[in-house]
Amino acid sequence: GGNAPGDEESAKLEAAKTLMQQTLVAAIGRGGSDLVQRVQASSTRAELSELVRDYERAIGNVSGDLAADMLTDRLRKMLK
């Protein structure tokens, strides 16, 4: 393949970051900005993975456990 592994890696990371940011803002509004900023500041999948638990809790508080489970499951697949 013509794609360098790093390109695919960063594309996956950006997709996961975008998902987290959009869903956090949708669920919490700008009040979730602390977590959103931490997501934006992450530059590796490992860093982003460390935020998944906080993310799950934040979404769960607003949208309920089912929504949080679904989104977090999707995220974990993206971060594999």
Steps between C-alpha positions, in 0.01 A plus 500: 500500500610857430388619842762530770386336826536836671242655268246233579581533870445875501183464294359256756605730782336802336179303438486390863575852626230646277245245622585573864489876457174505305319263734627677812389839373164354393444331837646752741518818300797726553499397865696194397779716368759381754477147367473626142825694547671190636375304198632768265836496679543125453749412230511121533244222524640412843431853627152495353431155644570636847211743456247238392391422857442869580321533169274204575412646839431846355271366227330262742416782741308680227384246244482187713706184515367348178610794286832515684557126448427523128722801442781366716485165323531678167791705632688199633473334157640816340786508748603137461 
